[in-house]
Every structure is written in C-alpha cells, then in structure tokens.
Amino acid sequence: MSGTSPPREHEILTLEEVALYLRLKPQTIYKWAQEKRIPAVKLGKEWRFRRSILDRWLDEQMLSEDSGFSHMREGNEQE
C-alpha cells in the first residue's frame, strides 16, 4: 500500500489503513484493537474495521463528557 489514505469506497479497512485514516501508528491501532478500545473484529489472524463504525466511534470519542466538547452533541442545547 502506498502512503495515501484508503479509497473512500472501501468500507472494510485493514489495521494499516485505519492507522493512515486516523493518522496514528499501526502499533497503536493494534494495541487498541486487542484491548477493545476501538471497534474491530479479528478474522483469522487479521484485524478488520468498518469505516462507518469507526466514524461513529470517533464522533462519540470527540463528544464524550471528558472530551470538553460534550456541549456540541445534538439535542444538548445550552442557553
């Protein structure tokens, strides 16, 4: 694989593609997958990730209570 991001049409991503997509080291993604900190499934000896689930997970991480951005969640209006 080249150093570019994975093609948008690929819904199922490899560990290396997720690392590129999230701009993290593959070792970090591997560790998080093993620790169940990132949504993934192990098929045989390989980890696989669904892009749409990763996007949803990333949104949840960004808008969690301890992120400092929970006020940006939909339906959470502060006046």
C-alpha positions, 0 to 999 in steps of 0.5 A, a space after each residue: 500500500 502506498 502512503 495515501 489514505 484508503 479509497 473512500 469506497 472501501 468500507 472494510 479497512 485493514 489495521 494499516 489503513 485505519 492507522 493512515 485514516 486516523 493518522 496514528 501508528 499501526 502499533 497503536 491501532 493494534 494495541 487498541 484493537 486487542 484491548 477493545 478500545 476501538 471497534 474491530 473484529 479479528 478474522 483469522 489472524 487479521 484485524 478488520 474495521 468498518 469505516 462507518 463504525 469507526 466514524 461513529 466511534 470517533 464522533 462519540 470519542 470527540 463528544 464524550 463528557 471528558 472530551 470538553 466538547 460534550 456541549 456540541 452533541 445534538 439535542 444538548 442545547 445550552 442557553 
